Amino acid sequence: MLFKAIIAVLVAVAGLAAIFWVANWPFNTPWERELSPEERRINAEHNRRHHRRAARVVLPMLAIVLGLTSVSLLSGPNSDPFAAVVMGIISVVCAGLFGALIRTGRRRRASTRR
């Protein structure tokens, strides 16, 4: 039971780490050294534009899937309350990150009424 919960947490954390790594591509990879300054600037600008969009799509999906998994772990015939709570916590963290991302995105916009 504890082993399944630990594996579930590791898979969720690895998934989030993979999302951040892909969103920052090619930075923090071995291929970063081969970039010219112009390519580095272009990639950084591209990452700034698309990182928020990718997170806005992936984080709510993760929160929903992990929440449904938590409920199914809690209510199934082989219920595992500890694993359900862990998955629920991870779901809430994903939802919180999504909410924080949306709030900071709203603050950064310039007012068009001025």
N, C-alpha and C positions, 0 to 999 in steps of 0.2 A: 504494500500500500504506500509506504513512504517512498519506495523506489520509483513508483509510477509518478508520484507528485514531483519528485526531483527531476525526472526525465521531462515531464511536461514543462516545468519552469525552464530547464536548459534549452528545450526546443523553442519556447517563446522568446527567450533572451537572444538566442542565436538568430532567430528570424528578424528581430528588431535590429540587431547588429548588422545583419546582411542588408537590410533596407537602408540603413545609414551609410554603409560602405558603398553600395551601388549608387546611392544618391550623390555621393561625393567623388565619383569616378572621374578621372584617373588619379586623383590626389590620394596620398597615403598608400600608393601601390608602387611596385618596382618600375612601372612604366612612367612614373612621374619624372624621373631623372632625364628621360629622353625628350621631354617637351621643350620647345623653344619658348622664349618669353611671350611671344604673340599667341602661341597655342595655349599657354598657361592662362593668359588673360581671357581668351575666348572660352575655355573650359570653365573658368571660375564664374564668368557671367552666365553661362548656360546653367551651371549648378544653382546659382542664386535664383534664377527664374523658375526652375523646375523642381527644386527640392521641396518647396512648400506644397506645390500641387500634388506631388507623389505622396507626401505625408497626409494630405487632406483626403486622399483616396484610400490609402492603406490602413491608417490608424482606425477609422470607424469600422472598416471590415474586420480587422483583428479584434476590436472590442466586441463586435456582435458575435463573431464565431467563437471566441473564447467564453463569452457569456452563455451562449447556447451549450457549449461543451460543459461548462460548470453546472448548468441546470440538469443536463443529461447524466452527468456523473452523480449528482445528488439524488435523482429520482429513479434511476434504473434499478433493475433487480440486484445487480452487484454494486450497490451504492458505495461510494468512497467519499465520506464527508471531508476529509482532509484535502484530498485532491480537488474536490469541488470548490473549497474555500480558496485554495491557491490559485486555481484558474479564475475564480471570480475576482480576486485581488488584481491579477494581471489584466483582466478585462477592464477593471476600473482605472488602472494606471494608463492603459491605452486611451480610454475615453478622456481622462484628465489631460493627457498630452495633446489630444485633439482639441479639447476646449481651450487649452493655453495657446495653442497655435492659432486658433481662430481669433482669440482676444488680442494677441499681439499683432496679428495681421490687420485688425481694425484700427489699432492705435497708430500704425505706421502710415496709413493713408493720409494724404493732405486733404484738407477741407476744400470743397469746390465752392462753398458759399462765400468765401472771403473775397 
